């Protein structure tokens, strides 16, 4: 199935935040969209420049409750920067004209939950959620992901 | 036989350390050191055919390389800017205070080891003095839910002071290795310059290579390979392995930019293993005669280091504009000394001309580490309480 078709059947907009936003702002944006587990960081033109997973976000925001810290974690705690200092710049994104099965496993190997779909300019047009893919895989219907 | 002994040291050390901590409430390092003593060549080690501890040398070098990589990669340039002048100033004061106080005190005491000039011995001891142990501070902060300016300052300081300590140690060893202060410049320029170049280029290359690997499992062998290669190159070409490994870590972090944890987390997970080895190795070298012969030196080192950390850290924080509750209490949080200091001391055993002095310094650092571990947590708690930053006490709760 083409990704464009998948997004028509499973429309998920995804969550974005600007690169200079704080982690608290990123968390608020993500919590406002309970169906998303990943947030995409954009530049001033709205192009996606990085990805930040919920676990990473939670790990930093809850660091005061961690009983042991590496030096790196201690500095993240006392000299916390904006969201772009925590994002992964080398995330894999899908395009509308690709097939779902082509992008599924490369993403699963990166241990991220959502697959961002970008247009030709690099702006987020939608998100493929792993939970929807699993649901489609176990429900024998016409919603094949192959 | 060495592999058998390493296995025993790791497993039995962990068991004894954890049991001692759980049943008697003593720090785990006490168990590690005691277990190491048990396997010294004069005791159980002799029965295992371990007549010397020479075999530990390459392991100590590489293990210290691992720690130096982690220390170098702990901070990014952006974080350094954000830390603020008060934390950076206090750290500079703390490190220079400990170094100068120990250097001056050992010179005044006039006690050295037979084969070493007094100035060399004093310099080397002073170079080990600034290293601190973050674990004790983090444990107290966590246990008592400490929060505030002093807590932030202490966490920032102990996260970066070991980097300065390693830099000072590398400079001192280059100076001492050249034989005289006058002839040291060329040696220092080579040792530091080559370490900066090799570590910097190595970091760039490894970070670029890491982009090819999306599986986390592929990163650890690549990073360890880089550390081994740099430490080995340093031994072969005669520049500072410690400094090169630290610059390697910093360079990896610099070129990676955000999301660097995937290049550090796998190596950070090795830190406790390295420290178990360091403390048990220190136990292997434990020599009661050295402790008895050099007790005045140990006392002077302990007192001078504490005074230097207290005065230097406090002065640095005050000059950098920290408020009184912070600068008057910051010294209490800096006493703990641990794995990094022990590692540096173990490294000295294998420097040319340092075998006897190294033995004394290992015993000195082992003894004072036991002392700082015993009083360190109490001291940190006292300082944070004076500053009114113990969250549980503010809330009227009780620490478990």
Interface residues (C-beta under 8 A of the other chain):
Chain A: X50 X56 X64 X65 X66 X67 X68 X69 X70 X71 X72 X74 X75 X76 X77 X78 X79 X80 X81 X84 X85 X86 X87 X88 X89 X90 X106 X109 X110 X111
Chain B: X70 X71 X73 X74 X75 X76 X78 X79 X80 X82 X83 X87 X134 X135 X138 X139 X142 X145 X147 X152 X155 X156 X158 X159 X160 X162 X211 X214 X215 X216 X257 X258 X259 X261 X264 X268 X271
